[in-house]
Amino acid sequence: MTENSKYYADADMKFDIAIVGGAGHVGLPLAITFATKGQRVLVQDINEDALKIIASGELPALEKGADVLLPQVLKDGNLFVTSDPAMVGNADTVVITIGTPVDEFLDPVHKAVKQCIDDLSPNLKDGQFIVMRSTVFPGTTDWLNTYFKQIGKDLLLAFCPERVVQGLSIDELQNMPQIVSGTTEEAAKRAHALFSKLTDDTIELTPLEAELAKLFNNSYRYISFAITNQFYMMANSAGADYHRIMDAMTRNYPRAKDMAKPGFSAGPCLFKDTMQLAAFAPDQFNLGRAAMLVNEGIVLYIIDRLKQRYDLADMTVGLLGMAFKPNSDDIRASLSYKLKKHLVIACRDVLTTDPLVSVDDELEPLQHVVDKSDVLILCVPHSDYRNLDTGGKTVIDIWDFLEDGINVF
């Protein structure tokens, strides 16, 4: 028996909370935070590699503050891991962090949630409290409540969406309001009691209202990024400096103080949730589809502008940052890879680097990319790049982040 194996759950253990998909970006911070409140938490996940990392007291992904808390909750006996789905039957509450993805046609994949439930349901026991945590298509919670009854499961069901910023979950789980809902009054009360362990501020909605609130939050952010990206492209095409314009618009002007800066808007949530709303209300959400075209299209805009200035076929382009957002190691739905895919066709060579990403074998050391590239593109403004010496190389920095280099845009 290894030292770390003692953190794997035994079949006779009982838990306050089991978190399905608990080794992921949504589940693990939630599990750790509940464990710090004295809850006995089971992290259930099919990712054996991630479970081994967690059992060793390390994190499989960056999360501020979790690196200190995880070893402590393991030592205290408040957190255990397992890949066995049968173990979720040993918990009073089961939190499911599996959401609804979209397919290549930008339509919701409803069967993803149903497949998760079908795999899990043989292990669920009557009377358990089930919480859906990740984004679902509007109406899914009420459908699931009916489906449980059809398959003979007497369960309490709630939808309580996560709304935290990835990387800052530990803090925000305890300092932001939590939306709760339940398909029955008893389920709603259980949801209040559960999340009151983390925050004093819970807001009750109906399940449909809670589902829409989650989607509206993310779509609003995605659209706000699209507006500033569209302004950037308009100003840049006209030969104007958008960042000078934006400074004039926002400086000491309260009605524009929350305006976002231009940049790559991507990742596993904003795009996906906006497209779910577009599918839910196909004739009422043209704004969401337009935002998608702008945010996804900025990559093609950059390439077109480069082609106007250079013969890319004879050039090496270096991409700085491959995560989907600053100071993250998560590459899911990152626009950096979309940019790379298009540049590989147009350029002599494309080099990539990122100080935080560890799952891409094609990444090169930063200095090598800077030295060997004819043009650099700042894809992600990681803090590590703040004082980057680009050696006077031409830089495309739509974020207006780097001080060194000649920004041809």
Secondary structure as UniProt FT lines:
FT   HELIX           4..7
FT   TURN            11..12
FT   STRAND          15..20
FT   TURN            21..23
FT   TURN            25..26
FT   HELIX           27..36
FT   TURN            37..38
FT   STRAND          41..44
FT   HELIX           48..55
FT   TURN            56..57
FT   TURN            64..65
FT   HELIX           66..75
FT   TURN            76..77
FT   STRAND          79..82
FT   HELIX           85..90
FT   STRAND          91..96
FT   TURN            104..105
FT   HELIX           110..120
FT   HELIX           121..123
FT   TURN            126..127
FT   STRAND          129..132
FT   TURN            138..139
FT   HELIX           140..150
FT   TURN            151..152
FT   STRAND          156..159
FT   TURN            166..167
FT   HELIX           169..175
FT   STRAND          178..180
FT   HELIX           185..195
FT   TURN            196..198
FT   STRAND          202..204
FT   HELIX           207..237
FT   TURN            238..239
FT   HELIX           242..250
FT   TURN            251..252
FT   HELIX           254..256
FT   TURN            257..258
FT   HELIX           270..280
FT   TURN            282..284
FT   HELIX           286..309
FT   HELIX           312..314
FT   STRAND          316..320
FT   TURN            326..327
FT   TURN            332..333
FT   HELIX           335..346
FT   STRAND          349..353
FT   TURN            361..362
FT   HELIX           366..372
FT   STRAND          375..378
FT   HELIX           383..385
FT   TURN            386..387
FT   TURN            391..392
FT   STRAND          394..396
FT   TURN            398..399
FT   STRAND          406..407
//
